Amino acid sequence: MPPARPAQKSLQHRTIASAVAEEVRRRIVDGEFKSGFQLRQDALATEFGVSRIPVREALMQLEAEGLVKIHPHRGAIVSELSMEEVQELFELRALLEPRLLKASAKHLTEADYERLSQILQEYSSELRAKHVRRWGELNTEFHNVLYQHAGQPRAQAIVGGLLQECDRHTRLQLSLTGGMERAEVEHAELVRLCKSGKVSAACALLKKHIEDVGKSLRNYFEEHTKAT
């Protein structure tokens, strides 16, 4: 049997592409690469010490996630969501996430609640330390733990993508619109309601929580647009 070099080479490219995608994703979400910033394949390849092939694959992956747009003549550009797109993202979240919570809440274990408590404690610490990057990561993990027992893999995959797309905007909302303390309180209340078996109330709070974050972001964008 001939050696499986082509497969190994393909796997290596995918592994490198994933690593490049992870770093570029971090920079976009952290705001190092602003909306409209041109991501040049040759510059990224030189910086990461790789060929352009995994860089191209990484950019295509980020385009699928909604973080990058690839134009025929301009190349890859960090995408900029309009107010309409932000509204759509949060409307989808408000539609799907309460459904997932309703299906998952009754199956949450003591270990799950212990992890949720740890997340809330870490969120509180990072809030005081103003570590913006961790806010988004912890927010995403918090929601994923709540929904993990829903038994609806397609909906969970969609929500996972929505949470990822919303990450940089969630951080913006938390840091610039005074939503940090409110998020902390509402997350703790969600856990309390689920643990006490008040799932309907938890779902209602979750829906309102998501809608309010979206509304806060839209208001911020509108005011920022007027100011500029």
C-alpha positions as CSV (number, residue, x, y, z in Angstrom):
1,M,0.0,0.0,0.0
2,P,1.5,3.4,-1.0
3,P,2.1,5.9,1.8
4,A,-0.8,8.3,2.6
5,R,1.2,11.4,2.0
6,P,-1.5,13.4,0.2
7,A,-3.9,12.8,3.0
8,Q,-1.3,13.8,5.6
9,K,-0.5,16.9,3.6
10,S,-4.2,17.8,3.4
11,L,-4.6,17.2,7.1
12,Q,-1.6,19.4,7.9
13,H,-3.0,22.2,5.7
14,R,-6.4,22.0,7.6
15,T,-4.6,22.0,11.0
16,I,-2.5,25.1,10.0
17,A,-5.6,26.8,8.5
18,S,-7.6,26.2,11.7
19,A,-4.7,27.8,13.7
20,V,-4.6,30.8,11.4
21,A,-8.4,31.2,11.5
22,E,-8.4,31.1,15.3
23,E,-5.8,33.9,15.5
24,V,-7.4,36.1,12.9
25,R,-10.8,35.5,14.5
26,R,-9.4,36.6,17.8
27,R,-8.0,39.8,16.3
28,I,-11.3,40.6,14.6
29,V,-13.4,39.9,17.7
30,D,-10.9,41.9,19.9
31,G,-11.1,44.8,17.5
32,E,-7.5,44.7,16.4
33,F,-8.7,44.2,12.9
34,K,-11.5,46.8,12.4
35,S,-14.5,46.5,10.1
36,G,-13.4,47.2,6.6
37,F,-9.8,46.2,7.3
38,Q,-8.2,44.4,4.3
39,L,-6.7,41.0,5.2
40,R,-3.9,40.4,2.7
41,Q,-3.1,36.8,2.2
42,D,0.6,37.4,1.5
43,A,1.1,39.6,4.6
44,L,-0.7,37.0,6.8
45,A,1.3,34.2,5.3
46,T,4.6,36.0,6.0
47,E,3.5,36.9,9.5
48,F,2.5,33.3,10.4
49,G,5.4,31.7,8.5
50,V,3.1,29.6,6.3
51,S,2.1,29.3,2.6
52,R,-0.9,31.2,1.2
53,I,-2.9,28.0,0.9
54,P,-3.8,27.5,4.6
55,V,-4.3,31.3,4.9
56,R,-6.8,31.2,2.0
57,E,-8.6,28.3,3.7
58,A,-8.7,30.2,7.0
59,L,-10.2,33.2,5.3
60,M,-12.9,31.1,3.6
61,Q,-13.7,29.6,7.0
62,L,-14.1,33.1,8.5
63,E,-16.2,34.1,5.6
64,A,-18.6,31.2,6.4
65,E,-18.7,32.4,10.0
66,G,-19.7,35.9,8.8
67,L,-16.6,37.7,10.1
68,V,-15.0,38.2,6.7
69,K,-16.2,39.0,3.2
70,I,-14.2,38.0,0.2
71,H,-14.5,40.3,-2.8
72,P,-13.3,39.4,-6.3
73,H,-11.0,42.4,-6.7
74,R,-10.5,43.6,-3.1
75,G,-9.7,40.3,-1.5
76,A,-10.7,39.5,2.1
77,I,-12.3,42.4,4.1
78,V,-13.3,42.3,7.8
79,S,-17.1,42.4,7.5
80,E,-19.2,45.2,9.0
81,L,-22.7,44.3,10.2
82,S,-25.5,46.8,9.5
83,M,-28.1,47.6,12.1
84,E,-30.5,45.4,10.1
85,E,-28.1,42.4,10.3
86,V,-27.5,42.9,14.0
87,Q,-31.3,43.0,14.5
88,E,-31.6,39.8,12.5
89,L,-29.0,38.0,14.6
90,F,-30.6,38.9,17.9
91,E,-34.1,38.1,16.6
92,L,-32.9,34.6,15.6
93,R,-31.3,34.2,19.0
94,A,-34.4,35.3,20.8
95,L,-36.4,32.8,18.7
96,L,-34.1,29.7,19.1
97,E,-32.4,30.0,22.5
98,P,-35.6,29.9,24.7
99,R,-36.6,26.8,22.8
100,L,-33.2,25.2,23.6
101,L,-33.4,26.2,27.2
102,K,-36.9,24.8,27.6
103,A,-35.6,21.4,26.3
104,S,-32.4,21.4,28.2
105,A,-33.1,22.9,31.6
106,K,-34.8,19.9,33.2
107,H,-31.7,17.8,32.3
108,L,-29.1,20.1,33.9
109,T,-27.1,18.3,36.5
110,E,-25.4,19.4,39.7
111,A,-22.1,19.4,37.8
112,D,-23.7,21.7,35.2
113,Y,-24.9,24.1,37.9
114,E,-21.4,24.0,39.5
115,R,-19.9,25.0,36.2
116,L,-22.5,27.7,35.7
117,S,-21.6,29.0,39.1
118,Q,-17.9,29.0,38.3
119,I,-18.6,30.9,35.1
120,L,-20.6,33.5,36.9
121,Q,-17.8,33.9,39.5
122,E,-15.2,34.3,36.9
123,Y,-17.4,36.7,34.9
124,S,-17.7,38.8,38.0
125,S,-13.9,38.9,38.5
126,E,-13.2,39.6,34.9
127,L,-15.8,42.3,34.9
128,R,-14.0,44.1,37.8
129,A,-10.7,43.7,36.0
130,K,-12.1,44.9,32.7
131,H,-10.8,42.0,30.7
132,V,-13.0,42.5,27.7
133,R,-12.0,39.4,25.8
134,R,-13.0,37.1,28.6
135,W,-16.5,38.6,28.8
136,G,-17.4,37.3,25.4
137,E,-15.9,33.9,25.9
138,L,-17.6,33.4,29.3
139,N,-20.9,34.7,27.9
140,T,-20.8,32.1,25.1
141,E,-19.8,29.3,27.4
142,F,-22.6,30.2,29.8
143,H,-25.2,30.0,27.1
144,N,-23.8,26.8,25.7
145,V,-23.8,25.0,29.1
146,L,-27.5,26.0,29.5
147,Y,-28.4,24.5,26.2
148,Q,-26.2,21.4,26.1
149,H,-28.9,18.9,27.0
150,A,-31.5,20.1,24.5
151,G,-31.0,17.2,22.2
152,Q,-31.4,19.4,19.2
153,P,-28.0,19.3,17.5
154,R,-29.0,21.4,14.4
155,A,-30.5,24.2,16.4
156,Q,-27.6,24.1,18.8
157,A,-25.2,24.3,15.9
158,I,-27.1,27.3,14.5
159,V,-27.1,29.0,17.9
160,G,-23.4,28.3,18.3
161,G,-22.8,30.1,15.1
162,L,-25.0,33.0,16.1
163,L,-23.2,33.4,19.4
164,Q,-19.9,33.5,17.6
165,E,-21.1,36.1,15.2
166,C,-22.6,38.1,18.0
167,D,-19.4,37.9,20.2
168,R,-17.7,41.1,19.1
169,H,-21.0,43.0,19.2
170,T,-21.8,41.5,22.7
171,R,-18.5,42.8,24.0
172,L,-19.3,46.2,22.5
173,Q,-22.7,46.2,24.2
174,L,-21.2,45.2,27.5
175,S,-18.3,47.7,27.5
176,L,-19.9,50.7,25.9
177,T,-23.6,50.7,26.9
178,G,-23.3,49.8,30.6
179,G,-24.7,46.4,30.1
180,M,-22.1,44.5,32.2
181,E,-23.8,44.6,35.6
182,R,-27.2,43.9,34.1
183,A,-25.9,40.9,32.3
184,E,-24.3,39.6,35.5
185,V,-27.6,39.9,37.4
186,E,-29.7,38.4,34.7
187,H,-27.4,35.5,34.2
188,A,-27.5,34.7,37.9
189,E,-31.3,34.9,37.8
190,L,-31.5,32.5,34.8
191,V,-29.5,29.9,36.8
192,R,-31.7,30.4,39.9
193,L,-34.9,30.0,37.9
194,C,-33.7,26.9,36.1
195,K,-32.4,25.3,39.3
196,S,-35.7,25.9,41.1
197,G,-37.7,24.3,38.2
198,K,-39.2,27.6,37.0
199,V,-38.3,26.9,33.4
200,S,-41.1,29.0,31.8
201,A,-40.0,32.0,33.7
202,A,-36.4,31.3,32.8
203,C,-37.3,31.1,29.1
204,A,-39.2,34.4,29.3
205,L,-36.3,36.1,31.0
206,L,-33.8,34.7,28.5
207,K,-35.9,36.0,25.6
208,K,-36.2,39.5,27.1
209,H,-32.4,39.4,28.0
210,I,-31.5,38.7,24.3
211,E,-34.0,41.3,22.9
212,D,-32.7,44.0,25.3
213,V,-29.1,43.4,24.3
214,G,-30.1,43.7,20.6
215,K,-32.1,46.8,21.3
216,S,-29.2,48.4,23.3
217,L,-26.8,47.7,20.4
218,R,-29.2,49.2,17.8
219,N,-29.6,52.3,20.0
220,Y,-25.8,52.6,20.3
221,F,-25.3,52.3,16.5
222,E,-28.1,54.9,15.8
223,E,-26.5,57.4,18.2
224,H,-23.0,56.7,16.9
225,T,-24.2,57.2,13.3
226,K,-25.8,60.5,14.2
227,A,-22.7,61.6,16.0
228,T,-20.5,60.9,13.0
